[in-house]
Structures are given as structure tokens and as C-alpha cells.
Amino acid sequence: IYSSSFSEQLLQRFAILDLHSQLGFLASQRPDKVTKDFIRVIRQEKRLNWILCILAIIVFMTTSRYSVLLMSIITIIELLLVTRMDRVKNEMID
């Protein structure tokens, strides 16, 4: 269970980095499409990165029982973030 959660975490992290770079590119190419929602998502992503990094460090310092719980929380937060970033990206493309 732990290794699959870790690999899922890694894939979500790459998805967030990819979406972040796509959003940055779209914002530079189409500044007229930058909305308040776009700015809000980018700010949330920056804040959540710090929180997720702290949680990831705690995962490695806790017992396996709590690390599975923390990995689940991290996965849910990242999934919600990726979903929101993807929605904003699609709005900018349309």
C-alpha cells in the first residue's frame, strides 16, 4: 500500500508541475484570459506546496499507521488542486 501511494504522489506532483508550467505559458501567451480564478489557483498552489512539503516530511518521521493517513490526505489535497488547475487551464484555452 505504501509504495503505491508513494508512486501516486509522485505522479500527482509531476501533474501539478506540468499544469503549473502550462498555466504560466498560457498566461504569457494570452494575458487577456488571465482571470481572478487563475490568480487564486496559482496562489493556492504556492501555499499548498509548502503545506504538502511539511506533511511529506512528517510522513517520513511518523509510524506507518500515521504515514498512510497522511499520504491519503496529501493525495486528496493534490487531486483537488490538479482538478482546479486543469479547469482553469481549459477555461483559458477556450
C-alpha positions in Angstrom: 0.0 0.0 0.0 2.7 2.4 0.9 4.7 2.1 -2.4 1.6 2.6 -4.5 0.6 5.7 -2.5 4.2 7.0 -2.9 4.1 6.4 -6.7 0.7 8.1 -6.9 2.1 11.0 -5.0 5.0 11.3 -7.4 2.7 11.2 -10.5 0.4 13.9 -9.0 3.4 16.0 -8.2 4.5 15.8 -11.9 1.0 16.6 -13.0 0.9 19.7 -10.8 4.3 20.8 -12.2 3.1 20.2 -15.7 -0.1 22.1 -15.2 1.8 25.0 -13.5 4.1 25.4 -16.5 1.2 25.2 -18.9 -0.7 27.8 -17.0 2.3 30.1 -16.9 2.8 29.6 -20.7 -0.9 30.3 -21.4 -0.8 33.4 -19.2 2.2 34.8 -21.1 0.6 34.0 -24.5 -2.9 35.1 -23.6 -2.8 37.8 -20.9 -6.4 38.7 -21.7 -7.5 35.3 -20.5 -6.0 35.7 -17.0 -8.9 35.8 -14.6 -9.3 36.2 -10.8 -9.8 32.4 -10.6 -6.4 31.9 -12.4 -4.7 34.2 -9.9 -6.4 32.4 -7.0 -5.4 29.0 -8.2 -1.8 30.0 -8.6 -1.7 31.5 -5.1 -3.4 28.4 -3.6 -0.9 26.2 -5.4 2.1 28.1 -3.9 0.6 27.9 -0.4 -0.4 24.3 -0.6 3.1 23.3 -1.9 4.6 24.4 1.5 1.9 22.6 3.4 2.3 19.4 1.3 6.1 19.5 1.7 5.7 19.8 5.5 3.3 16.9 5.5 5.6 14.8 3.3 8.4 15.4 5.8 6.1 14.3 8.7 5.2 11.2 6.7 8.8 10.0 6.8 9.1 10.8 10.5 5.9 9.0 11.7 4.9 5.4 12.2 3.5 3.5 9.3 0.0 3.7 10.7 0.0 7.5 10.5 2.0 7.8 7.3 -0.7 6.0 5.4 -3.3 8.5 6.8 -1.0 11.5 5.9 -0.3 10.1 2.4 -4.1 9.9 1.9 -4.6 13.4 3.0 -1.8 14.6 0.7 -3.3 12.7 -2.2 -6.7 14.2 -1.7 -5.4 17.7 -1.5 -3.2 17.3 -4.6 -6.1 15.7 -6.5 -8.3 18.7 -5.7 -5.6 21.1 -6.7 -4.9 19.3 -10.0 -8.6 19.3 -10.8 -8.9 23.0 -10.2 -5.8 23.9 -12.1 -7.0 21.8 -15.1 -10.3 23.5 -15.1 -8.6 26.9 -15.2 -6.3 25.7 -18.0 -9.3 24.6 -20.0 -11.1 27.9 -19.5 -8.0 29.7 -20.7 -7.8 27.6 -23.8 -11.4 28.0 -24.8 
